[in-house]
Structures are given as C-alpha cells and as structure tokens.
Amino acid sequence: MSYTHPLPQLKDYDVSPKTGFLPETLPVARLPAYYDIWENTVNVLPALLLTKRIRSVIDKFECLDLSHLQSEEQYRRAYSVLGFLAHAYIWGVDTPTNKLPKQIADPWVEVSEKLRIPPIATYAGLCLWNWKEILPFDEATLNDDDSFLDNLQTINTYTGSIDESWFYLVSVYFEYRCAPCIKLGLDAIQYARDNNVAKVTECLKQLAESIDYLGSVLMKMEEMCDPHVFYFRLRPYLAGWKNMSSAGLPDGVYYGDETEPRILSGGSNAQSSSIQTLDLILNVDHNATGESEENKGSDNPFMAEMRKYMPGKHSDFLEHLAKVNVIRDFVMKNKSKHNELVLAYDASVAMLKSFRDKHIRIVTRYIVIQSRKENNMGSDNLQKNTLRAGLAGSNQSKDNVLRGTGGTALLPFLKQCRDETGNTAAGNWGKRILSVKEIPTESSTQSQQVSSPTLQTKESVLYEYNKKQSAKSD
C-alpha cells in the first residue's frame, strides 16, 4: 500500500470507465470462415448434447492453426468457442472422459497462452466475451438500466435454454453496472493522496449507492433462471477437472499429446475481477477459509487462485490496485475529526456485506436446496440418464462438504467472506452493527422477500442512517 506508487491507468489493463471489465466494443460473434467447423458445431451444441453425438463429431475435426486470427477480439472468441466445445466433449456423454483430443486441445492451449488465461471454461469465456446486442445500442439504451439488460443475448450456450442465457447475461449486466465503482474507487484513492477529505467522502457515498444497486442486479437472477434448470442442466457443464474424483475424473484431464494431466477449476463467479476490485478499494482482507486452524491469519489461497483464471491484464490490474489501495488507511487517520468520512466508508462496507448476504441467499436457493432435492431422489437410474452424473451428481466430496465449481467449500467460504467484509468497518458503531451475522434459512431464501430489492437488512438500515446524517450536514 503506497501513497506514491502511480495509480493504474484503465486503458493499460483492458478496463473501461464505461463498461468495466467488459470489452468496450461488442465481442466478436463469429470467427473467420477458416474456423467454420468450430463455429458451426458450437452453434448446434444443445442438439449435439441432447443426442450425445458431441464426441463423435469433434473426433472428426481437422487440426486448425491460429494463423487466421487477426486480433485480440478474435482470440477471445476462439477461447470462448473452444471452451464450450471442450467442456461439452468432457461432460456431454454419460461417462466423462479424461482425454481431450488434440484438434481441440492444441489450439485451446495456444489461445490461452496468448490471453494469459487457463484453458478451461472461465467466467471470461462464458460471460465477458459471450454476449451481443439484440438491436443496435444507442445512448438511450446504454443509459437506461432495464433497456441495457433487455437488449442483451448470449452468443452460445450448452442447453439452448433461456435460463442459461439469463444466468450469463445477469453477470454481464453486473459487470456493466460495476464500472462506475471502479472509477469512483480510483478517484477516491487520488483524493486521499491529495488529502481532500470532502472529495473522498463524496466518492464513498456514491460508491455505497452503486454497490447497493449491484445487490438488486444480483437478485435479478431469480426472474428468468430456474434453480432446478441451473443445477441439474447447466451446472454440470461448468465443472472443471479439479476435485472431481467422485464425478469420474480423479486425476484431471490430458490435453492432446501431453503426458501430464491438467487439474483446473471450472467456471465460477469468483473469477469476476469486479468483486475483487471492490474488496481492494475498501481494503477488505480475506484469510484462508477456516477449515483448518493452522491456515488462519494467512491470505485466502482461493481468492489468489481465482486471479489466475482471469484474463491476464485484469489480473495485472488487481495486482497494481493492491499496491495503491489506501482508502481505509486514510479513513482511519482522519476518523477522529471527520465522522462523515467514517460513515461514508462504513456505508460502502455495509453495502458490500449486504451484497454478499444476497449472494449467499442465491447460492442457498440454486445449489444447497437443489443438492438436497437430489439426495432425496434416491434413483441411480435417474442419475445415469441425465447429466447429474457430472458435477450435479458429485457436488459433495468425500468429506461431505458441498463444493462450488471452483473447488472450495461453498457455504463456509461465502459466509467467511461476508463476515470479513463486516469486520472492515472503521467506526465503532459500524463495527457493532456489521458484526451481527445474518444467516439465511431455506424458508427465507424461498420467500418472496428475497427477490425484493427493498429487503430490509441491518446493512440497509445503516445505509439509510448514513444518508440522513449526510443530509443534516449538507
């Protein structure tokens, strides 16, 4: 943490002040004609998976080189296409295979090295680079929240379902809405360097409001993505080849002619650079997940691991941001004389904690409850005849811990992240309020209240109090 190290320039890291970690121009929707065999296959992927013909089709591919890719945007498209094809090949038949043919593996590895991102289905390939407009965007559409999301469509999916498309598109919209947070955070850091308390306070107030809105974006997931469809039809394809022994991949996957298997985590929203950016701006520290006492006090290895699954430049941005994130230090140095600054900072922390509460509710509804339904089905034949034999049928490891597609213990990790966020509060009153743990129950997760953006939590009460305090001082 430094007050003198240069601040990151967004353009140097493929980050946009308008779209955040999304590309500012539309992703390439189709590769040059030389790659038609890839594009034509991924476009009928749902049908090939339904008929379980995906492996026989890919096995007949010729090996294509990458000499016809002319831009970074085309490399991103190739990465996304090959990711869809590879995961369909591994998981798209009743029994997974641990061998990826070289006609898919070799170009995928080469593209991944170019983009500095692992050859696995990642958040970037599934979401950041997998969307297009329905109608041409104009300024009115870009500036209208509902119109922006309603004008998005996915380029590719595994299932062809609205539910899968919505799952990706809500994440795209989340990234778009997080763009102002990035700029506000960097502005606040610069104002802190200038010792401008008033400007830092104003930035933090706006940041709190922006993060608050992100929570309502997250809850949009429930509008058009059915939990049953997500868990039993989509989630199996998002699995990687790490901690997948019970799914039939004990040692990872061999890529082409490689003699050592690759063991990689699957696609996960933990690979979103935006979430880690918010943590860094507010100086939220995450320790190792409390599964073993000896790890306490060390950096969270899962969070660091997930940076490896981000586009290389985005990971570089986070590394740079970690060297200059002085906001909390500035707040603590000025807390005795500037209560409004403390309140504004704690409001931002409160909104981030509230966001994580909502995330836990989503995970509970979409994964935890669904896994219990699966356990109650009691039919081996049902599992064999569906893709539940992939990830959905193996979400609990031998230690009976429910794990995410990234491989970490799911609920303990999420709850710890939420609690650590609350512990970051600077003021005594904020610490007292945010130290209360809110653990959602099944019934509350399934209730109508969960999807309401006006859900009253202790964080929202704190936020309303802070707004009133600010109004009094204006």
N, C-alpha and C positions, 0 to 999 in steps of 0.2 A: 504494500500500500504506500503510494507516494503522492505528494503534492506537486512534484516537479516533473515526473515522467510524462511525456507527451500523451495527450488523450488520443484514443483510436479514431481514425478517420473512417467513416462508414464505408465509403466507396472502395477503400483498400481491402475490405473484407466481404464484398458482395452483400452488404447490408444496405437497405434503402430507408431513408427517412419517411417514405410514403408507404412502403409495403413490408418493412422489417426484413425478416429472413426469407420472405418470398421473393422470387425474381420480379424485378420491376416491369419487365416485359413478359408477355404471355409465354409459358413453356412451349417448346416445340411439340406439336401434336402428332407428327409423323416423320420418320426418318427418310432419307433419300431412297429412291426406288431399288437400289442395290440391296437394301435390307428388307425388301417386301416379305420375305419368308418369315422374319421375326414379327413384323407388324401385322401381317395377315393372320398369323397364328394367335397373337395376343388379343386381337380383335374378336376372335371366336372362342376365347379361353373358357367362358362359362359353359358353352356347349361341349367342348372337349373334356372338361372336368365332369360334366354330367354323364357323359358316355364312357368316361375313364379311358379315353384314347390319347391323352396328352403325351404319355411317354412314347408311344409308337410313332406319333407324329414328329416329336423332337428328335428321336433317334435317326430319322431320315434327313435331318438338316445337313447342309454342307457347312464347312467351316468358313466363316466370313472374316475378313480382316477389317481393320478400322480406318483404312486409308480414305474412305469416303465421308468420314465425319469431319466437318469443316469448322465447327465452332464449339465453344463450351456448352451452349444450349443443346446442341445435338448429342454431345457426350452425356449430358444429363438424361436426355430422352432414352438413349441406348441403355444407360444404367437402370432406369425405371423399367423398361421393357424386359430386359434380361432378368431382372429381379422377379417380375411376375412369372416369367416362364420357368425360372429355376425353382421357385417355391412350389409352383404347380407340378413340376416334374417330381420333386421330392415327396410332396404330401398328397398329390392328386389321385392316387390309387390306394386301395385299402391298406396295403402294406408299404410303409415308407422305404425308400432306398437310400443307401449311404454313398451312392456314386452319381456324380453329376457329369454328364458326357462333355467331352472337350469342346464340341461345337457350341455349347452354351458357356461352359466354364472359362475357356481361354479368353474370349472377348470380354466377358464379365470382369475377370480379374484385371485385364488391361485397362478397361474403362475406369474401374475402381481406383486403380493406382493413379490415373490421370486426375481424378477428382479428389483423391486422398480421403476415401471413404471405403469401409469394408465391403466385399462382395456378398451382400446379404440384403434381404428386404428391410429397408430402414424407413424411418419417418420421412426422410427427404425423398426417397423414391416413391413412396406411397402417397404422400401428401404434398410436399413443397413443389414437386415437379410433375404432378399428375392432375392438373386441372386446366380448364379452359372456359371461355365465356360462352354463354348461350346466344346472346345478342351483343353487338359491339358495345364496349364500355364507353360511357361519356362521363363528363364531370358530375352530372346529377347522380348517376348510378354510383360512382366512386364515393360520393359524399353522403349517400343515403345508406344507413346501416342495413336495413332489411333488403333493399334493392341489390346491394352488392352480393349478399349470400344467395339470394334468389336467382341471380344471373350466373351462377357457377354450375359447372358439371364436371364430372370426372372424365379423364381420358380412358382409363382402363380399370376394370375390377375383376375379381375372381368369380364372383357369383352372379353378376348382372343385376343384383338387387338394388332397390332404392336405399335400403338400409345400409349397405356397404358404401354406396356413394355418399350418403349423408354423413357417415362416420368420418370419411376423409375430408369432406367439404367443411364440416364444422371446425376441423383442425386448421384448414386453410383460412377460414374466416377468423379464427382465433389469432393466427399469426398476423393477419392484416390488422386486426384491432390492437395488437401488441406493439405495432410500430411506433405510436406516439409515446409509449412508455420508454422505449429505447432512447429517443431524443430527449425526453424530459429528464431521464437519468443522467445522460451526459451533460445536459445543460446545468443540472443541479451540481454535478461534480465541478464544473468550471466555476460556477458561482461560489462554491465552497472555497475554491482556490483563491477567488477574489475577495473572500471574507464578506460576502454580501448575504447577510442573514435573511433579509426580506425576500430576495430572489430565490434562495434555496427553499424557504418556507412556501412560497407560491408554487414552485415546481413540485414540491412534495404533496401539496394539496391537489394539484392536477393529477399527479401520479396516483394518488389514492382513488380518485374518481375513475381513472382509466382502468386500474386493476379491478375495481368494483364491477365495472362493466364486463370484464373478462369472465367473471363468475356467471353472469347471465348468459354469455356466449356458450360457456361450457354446458349449461343446463339445456341449451337448445338440442343437445344430443337426443333427448327423450322425445322430441317432436316427431322424428321420422326414422329412428333406428331402434328396432325392436330388440330387447335384450336377448331373447331366445335366438333370433336370427344371428345376432352378433356372436354369441357364444358358441353355438353349435354349427353354424355355416361359415362364418368369416374367420373367427379367431384361429382355427386350425391352420389356415394358410399363413398366418402371421408368425407362426412359430419359427424359431431358428434351430440350430443344432447344438445347443448348449443346455445341459441339464435335461436332456431328452431321452434318458435311458429307458424310462417306462413307456415311451412312445415308439421305441424300436431303434433309436439312434444313440447307442451308448457311447460311441467314440467320435461323433461328429460326422462330417461328410468329406469325401475325397473329390477334389476338383480336377477333372480331366485326368492327366497322367501323373499328377502329384502323388508322391509316396507317403506323405503325411496328411492326415485329415485336418480340416479346419473346424474349429469349435467356436461358433459365433452365436450371439444372442439375436433374437428376432426383432421385428419392428415394434417399437414402443414409443408412447408419447413422452417418455422420459428422455428421448433423443431430441426433443424440441429445444433449440437454443434459447428460445424466448423465456422459458421457465427459469433456466439457469441465469439468464441475464437479469431477471427480476431479483433473484437471490443475491447476485453480486452487487447490484445497485444498492440494495438495502443492507448489505453485509450480513446476510443470513448464513450462519455456519452450520454445516451438516456433518455430524460424526458418523462413524461406522454404525450400521444397523445393529441394534442391541441383541444380537443372537448369541454373542459370546462376550463375557466380561472383559477379556484381555484387549478387545478392539476399542473399547470406549476411550474417547479422547483423541482418536485418530481420525483423519479425514475420511469421509464416506467413500469407499472404493467404488461403489456402484455409480455414484454421480460422476466420478472421474472416468470410469469405464465408458459411460454413455457418451462422453465427449468424443470418444474415438469413433462413434457411429454417426457423427455429424459431418457435414461437408467440411473439408479441411480448413477453408477460410473462416467458416463460422466458429470452429473450434479455436482457431487463432485469435478471433475477436474476443472470445471469453477469456483466453489467457491474458490478453492485453488489458481487458477490463479489470481483471483481478489485481492488476498492478496499480490501478489508479482509483479504486472504489473507496473514497474517503468520507462518504456521506455520514455514516454512523459516528465515525470519529469526530467529525465536525459538529454533529448534534450534541454529542457528549461533552465536548469542550465548551459549548455555549448553553447548555441546558439550564444552568443556574440563573441566567439573565434573560433567556428567551423561551418562555413557556410555550408560545405559539409554535415555535420551531419544533419543539419536542412533540406537541400534539399532532402536528402535520406529519412528522416522521412516524409516530405510532399509528396514525390513521392508515398510512400506507402499509405498514406491517400488519395491521388488523385486516385490511382488505386481502392481503396475500394469504393470511391464515384462513380467512373465510373462503377464499378460492380453494384452498386445499381441503377444507371441510366438504365443499361441494364435490370435489374430485373423489373423496372417499365415498360419498353417497353414490356417485355414478359407478364406481368400481364395485361397491356392495351390490348394487342392483344388477349390473351387467355381468359380473363374474362370480362373486361369492354366492349369491342366491341361485344363480344358474348351476353352479357346481353342485349345490345341494340337491337340486332337482335331478341332476344327472345321477347322483349317487342313489337316489330313491327309485330310479327307473328299473334297476335290477335285471336288465336283459343284456346278456352278452351278444346275442344275435343282433340286437338293435345297434349296438356299438360297432359291430363288424361291418354292418351295411351302411354306415354313414362315416363322415369324416371325424366323428368323435374319437375315432381311433388315433387321430393326430394329437393336437395339443389339447383339445377339449376333453379328451379321454385320459389325459395324463397330467392334469394341472396340479395334482398333488404329488409331491415327491415321496420318497420312502420315509422321510421324517414327518410325513403327514402335514407338511406346510404348503399352503396354497401359494403358487408362484406365478409371477407375471411373465409375459413374453420375453422380457429382458433377463429373466432368470432369478430375480431377487424375491425374497419372502414378501408377499404382496402387501397385506394389511399392516404388519409391523413396520415396514419401510415407510408407507404413506403416512401412518399416524405419527411416526417419529419425525418425519419432515414437517408435518403440521405443527407439532409441539415445539420443535426447534425454531420455527418461524415466530411463534408467540414469544419465545424466550428472548428474541432480539429486541423487544420493546425497550425504549430508552427511559421513559418516565416511570415513576413508582406506581402511579395509578394505572397506566397502561400495562405494566408488568402484572399487576394484580388481576386485572380483568382478563388479559390474554393468557394467563397461566391456567385458566379453567379449561379442562379438556372436554370437548364435545364429541361424543362417540355416537354416530347414528345407529339406530336399530333397524331391523328389517322392516318393521311396520312404518317407521318414519321415512325410510327410503322409498317405500312403495306408495306413500301417501301423495295426494295432490300438492301438498305444500312444498315438496321437494323441488318440483319443477317451476315454482313461482320465483321470479326474480326479486320479490319483495320479502322473501323469507327472513324473519327477524332472528338474528343471532346476536350474541354478545358483541361480535365484531361490528355489526351494523349499528348497534346502539352506541358503541364508542365512536363510530364514524359520524353519526348524527350529532353527538355531543360536540365533537370537534368542529363541525360546521357551524354550530350555534356559537361556540367560543370565538371562532374566526369572525362571524358576523358582528359580534359585540365589539371586536377590536377594530373593525373597518370604519 
